[in-house]
Amino acid sequence: MVSLCRCLTLGRCGSCQLGITTTKATAGDNSAGVSVFGVRPGSHLAPDNGKIGQHSVVLSTTAADDLGLKRGGNVTLAGQHLTMAAVRGDASFSHTPVIWTSLDV
């Protein structure tokens, strides 16, 4: 867990937690290596943070393009079936596109 807090409580607010892992994402016949950034729902670290939930994710543009997904499409990460709530930004980590999830995923 990495704390990248921009608030005045210097990471003690709890909303600034970030979990990172690299895994394979699949959508239909398409698959791609991605970095999954897990945040608390509503965290200011993620784009469209209000759309991230237990079963909904936000994909970077490259992740969505690589997987051939449109808003509302389904993606599988580590065996979990999730719905794409939005596509935002061009985030990448270690040369892989980013998918934003909740820390519960």
N, C-alpha and C positions, 0 to 999 in steps of 0.2 A: 504494500500500500504506500502510495506517495502522496504527500500533502502539498498541493500547489495553491494555497489559499491567497486570495487577494483581499480578504476582508480584514477588519481591524483586530480580530481575535487571534490572528496568527496561527490558524489551523485548528483552533479549539472549537470552532463552530460545528464541526462534524459534517457539514455539507460539501466540504472541499476534498473529500477522499477520491482517489483515482486508482482503479485496478487496471493493469494492462496485461494482455496475453496475446499470443499469436496463434491462430488456428486456421482451419479450412472452413470456408463458408460455401454453402450450396444453395442453388435456386433452380429447380428443374434439372435440366441437363448441364447447367453451367456451374463451375466451381472456381474459387479463387482463394489464395492465401490472403488473410486479412489480419490486422491488429484490432483487437476488441478492447475498447476503453470503457470500463464500467464506472459509473458515477451514481450518486444518489439522485433520484428523480428531483428535478428542480434545480440541480446544481448549475452554477454559472459557468462551470468548466465546459459544458457541452452545448453545441448549437441546438436550437429548438428543444431546449431542455424540458419544456412542459409536455413534450410528446413521448418522452422516454418513460417506459413503464415495465412491469414484470414480463409482458409479452410483446412489447413494441420497441423498435429500435430506430435510430437515425443513421443513415449511411452517407459517407462522403460521396461526391459525384463519381469518383473513379470506382469505388466499390459497387455502386449501383450500375455503372456502365459495364464493368467486368462480369457482373452477375446477370445482366440483362433485365434488371428490375425497374419497375415503376412504382410510385406511391401506392401502398396497399398490398403490394406483392409480398410473398412469403419467402423467408430465408431460414436456413437451418445452420445453427452454430453449435458444434459439439453435441449434436443430437437433439437440441432444443429447437422447436419450430416457433419462429417469431414473425411478426408482421412489421413491414417497413412503414413507419409513420411519416417519414420525411427524408429528403435528400438535401444536404447542406454542406457547402464548403469543399475544400480540396485537401483535407487533413490526411497525412500519411505518417507512418512511424516505421522506421527501419525498412524503408522501401516498400511497405505494404499499405494499401488503403485502410482507412479507419471505419469501423462500425461502432457507434456509441450505444451502449446498453445500460441497464440499471446494474448495480452491484449484485443483485440477486440472481442474475442470469448466469 
